[in-house]
Amino acid sequence: MISSKTNLENTYTECYEDELRLLERRRKIDKNLTLETLESTLQCLYAADGNNWDGRGALQQAAIDAQIAAYETFINNWKNEQIKE
């Protein structure tokens, strides 16, 4: 039997990696994508995370946490690329 911690960790990891892949693909395809757009989306994700008035399950929370972390990582990496240029 898989422990709930392992299941949460797997959910987080899968969601994080999927979101990063999606963002990388989006950046390659969408030439109009900007850091400002991504930062705006991240702010919406923060708001959604805080709007948990009805409660959400641990798996849903892990997925949201992973999505936020992926956006934060992607944005920071893009900013670091700009600094190096």
N, C-alpha and C positions, 0 to 999 in steps of 0.2 A: 504494500500500500504506500502511495506517495504521501509524504507529509504535506500539511497545508503550507508550511514555510517554503518548501521546495516548489510547490505549485505556484505560489505567489512570486517566487524568484524567477521561475520559468516564464510566467506571464509578463513580468516586468522586462526581462531580457528580450523576449520575442517582440514585444511592443516597441521597445527602444530601438532595436535593430531595424525593424520594419519601418519605423518613422524616419530614421536616418537615411535609409535607402530611398524612401519616398522623397525626402527633401533633396537629396543629391540628384535624383532623376529630375525632379522639378527644376532645379537650378540649371541643369544642362538643357532642358527643353524650353523653359520659359525665359526668354531673354529680357523680359520686362520685370522679372522678379527682383525685388530690392530687399535690403536689410530692414528697411522701414516696414515693408509689408509683413515680413516674418516677425518683427518685434511687435507689430500690432496683433498678429495672430497669437503670439505668446501671451500678450496681455489678456486676450479673450480666454485663453486656456487657464490663466491664473484666476480669472473671474469665475469660470466654470468650476474650477476646483473649490473655490470658496463658497459657491452656491450649492452647498450640499445640505439643504434644509430638510430633505426627505430621507437622507441617509443613503449610502451606497455600499455595496458589498466590497470586501477586501480586494477581490479580483478587479473590479471596476476601478478602484482607487489605485491599484498597482499600474493599471493601463494608463490612467491619467497622469500619474507621477512619471511614468516612462516617457510619455509623449512630451511633457513639459521639459524633462531632462534632455531629450533629443533636440528639441528646439533650442534650448540654452546652449548645448554643445555645438550645434550647427552654426548658430549665430556667432558664437565666440570664435570658432574656427575660421569663419568667413572674415571676421574683423581682423584676426591675426594674419590672414593672407594679405589683406589690404595694407597692413603695417609693413609687411616684408617687401611689398612692391615698390 
